[in-house]
């Protein structure tokens, strides 16, 4: 018998669930991150943290922390790269990232790709990454990328940070809601 999965009523939570599923594909035993780019409720691209395509993900590379950090591509960067590789524009799309917000480097890539909205769960992040996450939030704000931090409980929904990127998006692509 197929298990019953209660699907959330709002699309943001649904796509965060998809990002969580994509994260499970990562071979990183310590941190599994997933990202899904969406426009008009349609998935455009996905990515998880891992070694680049064609690079052997040997046990040593996955277990030796320094080597792993040198070789690993973050989920958001993988998502953007796969979209570019297949000729899919992410301009005006929303990216859903699970389980933590984008780092500063990924934030720069998100901004450069023209993604207009980032959705994550509100979580307590490890202190060693806090500076990077704070810098990412600052860049999003300055660049006009909306950042929505959802509480893990569906009972409360925060206000979304407004974005001014809509004025930069061609009229046919202005629907940045999921």
Phi, psi and omega per residue, in radians:
X1 nan 2.391 -3.122
X2 -1.286 2.313 3.136
X3 -1.200 2.548 3.107
X4 -1.540 2.166 3.113
X5 -1.953 2.135 3.117
X6 -1.377 2.033 -3.126
X7 -1.524 2.379 3.100
X8 -1.119 2.701 -3.086
X9 -1.342 -0.526 -3.097
X10 -1.702 2.588 -3.046
X11 -1.175 -0.592 3.129
X12 -1.014 -0.784 -3.141
X13 -1.204 -0.615 3.100
X14 -1.077 -0.804 -3.108
X15 -1.265 -0.471 2.996
X16 -1.159 -0.599 3.052
X17 -1.138 -0.664 3.094
X18 -1.132 -0.747 3.109
X19 -1.072 -0.635 3.084
X20 -1.123 -0.722 3.091
X21 -1.088 -0.816 3.136
X22 -1.054 -0.666 3.114
X23 -1.035 -0.579 -3.102
X24 -1.143 -0.268 3.128
X25 -1.390 -0.266 3.141
X26 -1.120 2.485 3.096
X27 -1.584 0.005 3.111
X28 -1.240 2.090 -3.064
X29 -1.354 -0.310 -3.086
X30 -1.735 -0.609 -3.085
X31 -2.480 2.052 3.111
X32 -1.960 2.088 -3.099
X33 -2.189 2.448 3.102
X34 -2.250 2.636 3.111
X35 -2.431 2.467 3.121
X36 -2.366 2.182 3.080
X37 -1.698 2.322 -3.003
X38 -2.387 2.506 2.951
X39 -2.466 2.335 3.136
X40 0.922 0.767 3.118
X41 1.076 0.386 3.112
X42 -2.116 2.315 3.140
X43 -1.303 2.199 -3.140
X44 -1.680 -0.662 -3.109
X45 -2.836 2.794 3.072
X46 -2.499 2.820 3.105
X47 -2.826 2.726 3.072
X48 -2.358 2.845 -3.138
X49 -1.268 2.311 -3.117
X50 3.108 3.117 3.132
X51 -1.295 2.647 -3.125
X52 -1.047 2.681 3.093
X53 -0.946 2.298 3.116
X54 1.555 -0.163 3.102
X55 -1.682 2.207 -3.069
X56 -1.154 2.191 3.116
X57 -1.644 1.279 -3.116
X58 -1.232 2.829 3.135
X59 -1.025 -0.723 3.123
X60 -1.055 -0.824 -3.115
X61 -1.122 -0.539 -3.138
X62 -1.460 -0.438 -3.056
X63 -1.763 -0.487 3.107
X64 -1.415 1.939 -2.997
X65 -0.941 -0.850 -3.113
X66 -1.075 -0.755 3.123
X67 -1.152 -0.774 3.141
X68 -1.021 -0.781 -3.129
X69 -1.152 -0.574 3.097
X70 -1.229 -0.646 -3.004
X71 -1.613 -0.408 -2.975
X72 -1.359 2.330 3.005
X73 -1.668 2.305 3.129
X74 -1.216 2.749 -3.088
X75 -0.994 -0.782 -3.109
X76 -1.111 -0.755 3.121
X77 -1.146 -0.674 3.076
X78 -1.100 -0.768 3.128
X79 -1.020 -0.834 -3.139
X80 -1.145 -0.725 -3.141
X81 -1.112 -0.759 3.138
X82 -1.160 -0.619 3.074
X83 -1.107 -0.815 3.138
X84 -1.093 -0.722 -3.123
X85 -1.069 -0.537 -3.112
X86 -1.805 0.153 3.079
X87 1.291 0.473 -3.128
X88 -1.744 2.107 3.089
X89 -1.354 2.374 3.081
X90 -1.799 0.147 -3.129
X91 -0.985 2.155 3.098
X92 1.367 0.141 -3.110
X93 -1.513 3.082 3.036
X94 -1.989 2.411 3.043
X95 -1.979 2.292 3.119
X96 -1.851 2.240 -3.084
X97 -2.215 2.279 3.132
X98 -2.292 2.406 0.156
X99 -1.799 0.007 -3.067
X100 -2.352 2.864 -3.127
X101 -1.242 2.862 3.125
X102 -1.151 2.589 3.034
X103 -1.367 3.049 -3.116
X104 -1.079 -0.706 -3.134
X105 -1.134 -0.745 3.121
X106 -1.213 -0.593 3.091
X107 -1.049 -0.737 3.108
X108 -1.062 -0.742 3.112
X109 -1.152 -0.687 3.109
X110 -1.074 -0.787 3.123
X111 -1.105 -0.824 -3.119
X112 -1.107 -0.529 3.130
X113 -1.345 -0.162 3.128
X114 1.438 0.267 3.092
X115 -1.174 2.318 -3.008
X116 -1.721 -0.171 -3.026
X117 -2.679 2.417 3.112
X118 -2.168 2.272 3.140
X119 -2.141 2.229 3.126
X120 -2.448 2.887 2.955
X121 -1.448 2.557 3.021
X122 -1.292 1.969 -3.099
X123 -2.357 2.795 3.004
X124 -1.485 2.133 -3.090
X125 -1.754 2.676 3.096
X126 -1.006 2.405 -3.085
X127 -0.963 -0.615 -3.082
X128 -1.127 -0.320 3.130
X129 -1.862 -0.067 -3.019
X130 -1.017 -0.745 -3.126
X131 -1.044 -0.728 3.138
X132 -1.174 -0.731 3.124
X133 -1.156 -0.671 3.100
X134 -1.129 -0.749 3.107
X135 -1.082 -0.689 3.109
X136 -1.068 -0.805 3.130
X137 -1.069 -0.700 3.105
X138 -1.104 -0.762 3.128
X139 -1.108 -0.760 3.118
X140 -1.011 -0.805 -3.120
X141 -1.065 -0.819 -3.117
X142 -1.155 -0.633 -3.101
X143 -1.495 -0.095 3.117
X144 1.423 0.432 3.081
X145 -1.652 2.143 -3.132
X146 -1.223 2.355 3.103
X147 -2.097 2.029 -3.139
X148 -1.930 2.076 3.108
X149 -1.874 1.843 -3.114
X150 -1.508 2.382 2.987
X151 -1.153 2.587 -3.124
X152 -1.127 -0.447 3.069
X153 -1.466 2.333 -3.126
X154 -1.350 -0.013 -3.092
X155 -1.212 -0.565 -3.123
X156 -2.158 2.417 3.124
X157 -2.171 2.136 -3.106
X158 -1.333 2.877 3.009
X159 -1.227 2.564 3.124
X160 -1.510 2.492 3.082
X161 -1.246 2.182 -3.103
X162 -1.168 2.704 -3.117
X163 -2.191 2.515 3.056
X164 -1.829 0.168 -3.107
X165 -1.233 -0.360 -3.092
X166 -0.984 -0.578 -3.136
X167 -1.199 -0.302 -3.111
X168 -1.657 -0.105 -3.035
X169 -1.733 2.351 3.099
X170 -0.987 2.545 -3.073
X171 -0.876 -0.664 -3.105
X172 -1.199 -0.270 -3.104
X173 -2.002 0.202 -3.027
X174 -1.255 -0.206 3.130
X175 -1.345 1.666 -3.119
X176 -1.705 0.040 3.054
X177 -1.394 2.651 -3.042
X178 -1.390 nan nan
